[in-house]
Amino acid sequence: FITSVLAGSISAGWQGPVFVQGDHYQFNAKKYADDPEGTTGAVCKLTSEALRVGYGNIDIDSSTLVDLSFPTVDEQQRENLRRAAEIAALIREQEPAGMTVSIGGEIGEVGKQNSTEEELRSYLEGFRQELDRLAGSTAVGLSKVSVQTGTSHGGVPLPGGGVAEVKLDFGTLERLSAVCREYGLAGAVQHGASTLPDESFDRFPGVETAEIHLATGFQNLLYDHPALPEDLRAEMEAWCHANTADERKDGESGDVFLYKTRKKALGPFKRELWDLAEKDEIVAAQEAKFRFLFEQLGIAGNRAMVERYITVVPRSRPLPESLPVTEYQWRLAGQSPTRQHGVDGRLA
């Protein structure tokens, strides 16, 4: 994914910081119940990989581990905050010198009951105590927390197509953002906002929302665009049926299943999407949506603020050994390709 983002930035001639976020580094509750340490290890591995390739913003979603069967909120949130602090400590240990990775947490699984102030305070205080234990009191903590206010990721898909109308509690979002700032965070994060009606977006700045997540809307603009070739769409859907069948719930319609899983086909079909002859029409629709959202959310024209607060940390990485190296690149580096590098320039 970051390859696409950076390639697009270079192609557009962008100079300046590129903010790339890894969303939902999530603990699978079912797998965690069977193998807690193995599941945690998988999230740790994903986090380390993201840091190595340049991600500077990682959202840890261990809210799936909240256990409402316990009588107190502290007990309910305990496993959530414990594992989130463990991943956060790993990030602080591995983040690049001179760069503070922005870390997000989450307290309520999206689409369930709305989050409360008591839950948020319990999570923030417990997380801080746990991070102090693991990484010391000087370790930078969370910058934001995702909360549940009435939406689910991508909205609620309906059998036969379409998405159910979403009801969002802006009052809860405003109250929880205020609580976040009491603890030094930017505020609360709203998930699943991309399927809201257009007239809702200008309300987020008014309740001081720190961040909203909109990927599903742009994904829908791709899959539902008339310029996307039918044969490619069918091939991507077939991939979902073949590779994500274990995620289909009993009685779930094909339309609902595909709506929830088709995001996973974007990676395997990256090259086909890059090389689309019809992509200009699709990109134009995406650009228009970006412009609309930038204006509605009040973030247009903020480059001066970014330059004021963000210091770009130069980073370079060695060329992966799996990539061919041309003789020109070797000469440029003051070296000569030898037989040990292989006939195609790959390192032997």
Phi, psi and omega in degrees: 000315182295333176301315180296317182296312182291323177297319178295321179296316179295316181299324181278355181076022182290135174234123183140184182291147174242119183266115181239127184245136171262114185260145174056061167282087199257144173271121176284116187300319181294315179292325180295321179298325180277325185210082184301314184287322178295319179294318178296319179300323179294320178292322177298317180297315178299319180297315180298319178297319181296318179296322182295325184266000171116007176292134180242010182211117184230126178259118180268121179246088172255015180295341177295345181266358176300132183240101184285358178284344178284152184284334183245154180297321179302317179291322180298321184271352190305308184292326177301304184290328181296313181287325177298318179295325179296316178291321179298318178297322177298317180298315180297328179287326189254351183297150183297150178300135179084000183233129176255110180291135176280126183243132176247148174243181180210140184246341182220129181299131186297136179095354178263208182286153182297145178289156180240163177297322180299317178297317182296314180296318179300315181296311184296317181289318179293321178299315182297318179297318181291320178295321176303318181294322185274323188233358180096158186289345180271353181295132178290133184268219183280153174254347186192162176222130176280136183232163179261123181229013176125356181251167169236163182301120178076012184076185179254107181292145181254146175303135181089001178105163180087171183230138180294150178296135183261135175249119185245136181266093181293333179296317177298317180299318180293315181296317183287328174297320179296320178296318179304317183291335174299331182261010176087012178268167179288327181150195181267155181249137178256119176268163170062033186270349190291340181263008175289156176295151185304327185287355181273336193292329182286356178277338183297315177298327182295331178258014174057047175290134182283327187196146171229150184252129193230011189300322185299322180299318179288326174298318179295323178299328177285303187294327185265000182286135181296342181279347178288121183303136182299323182293325178289318177301316180296322179294321179291322177294321178296323177298318179299316180297323184280330190247348181232021184301331182289349179268356182281128182276156178301130178080001182283133181289161178298322180296316180294316179302313181293321180300322184278337186247348187294343175300333183283350179273348184296322180293306180299335182252025182302312182296316180300322180288322177299320188270007181301128176291334183265011191291337182300320179295318180292317180297322180298320178294321179294318180298319179298322179291320177300315180299316179301313183292320178301320181288314183295327183270359175070030182248003177289145176071033183254020184298323180298322179292320178299315181294331180289321189255344185250124174256121181286127178260110180300134180224143175220150180228146178294151178297129179304142182295341181282348183266143177291146179244123181285158178299325178300318180295323178294315180298321180298326179275004179076023180235168178239131178296137180238177183299331183293343180276353177089162185292335182258007178092352178288149178292130182280000000 
